[in-house]
Amino acid sequence: MNANISKLAGSVGKVIVGKKDTVIKLIAALLCEGHVLLEDVPGVGKTQLITALSRSIGGKFNRIQLTPDVMPSDIAGFTMLDSNKGDFVYRDGAVMCNFLLADEINRASPKVQSALLEAMEERQISLDGVTHKLPKPFLVMATQNPVETYGTFHLPEAQMDRFFMKLSMGYPSMEEEVQILERTELNNPIVNIEEPVMHVDDIITMQQEVKQVRVSDAVKEYIVDIVATTREDRNTVLGISPRGSIALFKAAKAYAYIYERDYVTPDDVKNTAVSVLAHRIILSPQGKTAFGSGEAYVENVLRNCAVPAMS
């Protein structure tokens, strides 16, 4: 594994017990300048995960608890009259940071969801004719509870597609939960990260290095074959768009970089495909009966697509 990535994952591991795959995929999304939707039940460490990552890098971290009364200006900021200067000045919203935790995004109104997703896509805020660029790097990790639906606003599929990956932490194993109890016995585990292990400029450098990873024509065709299969299948109502194939292409490059290769293998594609693609698919009634979830459907697609041989 890349030494910097190993150092970063190790720092996050001081807070998060186990869940190495989730941590690596979150870092991969960061290297691809993507955003992550973390869907899981309450109390499994979603907040601590993004907090640990931001403290390990030393970037500015903001958290906003999304509720129906949150306004778009809370996200994007607003301009107000400064009586001392006699002019209008911009006051930062929650997105003016490197790492934003948007807690329970499905509790925010559609207007607020749209304001957040626009900032994620454009990486800038435009207010009163003035454009304000967001800091680099910029990562949004939005969470939602898949169990409780009372008082929530479902994210439309077109907006789900804006998230680079959808991850889930799940419950810890018995051994992991014993470690969690031991770590929290004395204090909050987040204090275990005493200082950052890298700077935001290091992340920007690594983001550029990921773009230099080579992808052979055979692997590109493999990616296209996977997404094309979802478009022609009666088990789906909506298949993967070109945005999804681009995301899978980028994720595979990040995975190759993380494991110190300057070229992508089919395994890099397979290791990231479920997290990148599953939330972009709408299953038909037949598909729901056959597979139950988008994750199971994508796994089936991977089993049935021919894997290219690497020379």
Helices and strands as residue ranges (DSSP letters): H 3-12, H 20-31, E 36-39, H 46-57, E 61-65, H 72-76, E 77-82, E 87-92, E 99-103, G 105-107, H 110-122, E 124-127, E 130-133, E 139-144, H 157-160, E 165-167, H 174-183, G 189-192, H 200-210, H 217-231, E 236-238, H 242-258, H 266-277, G 278-280, E 282-283, H 285-291, H 294-304
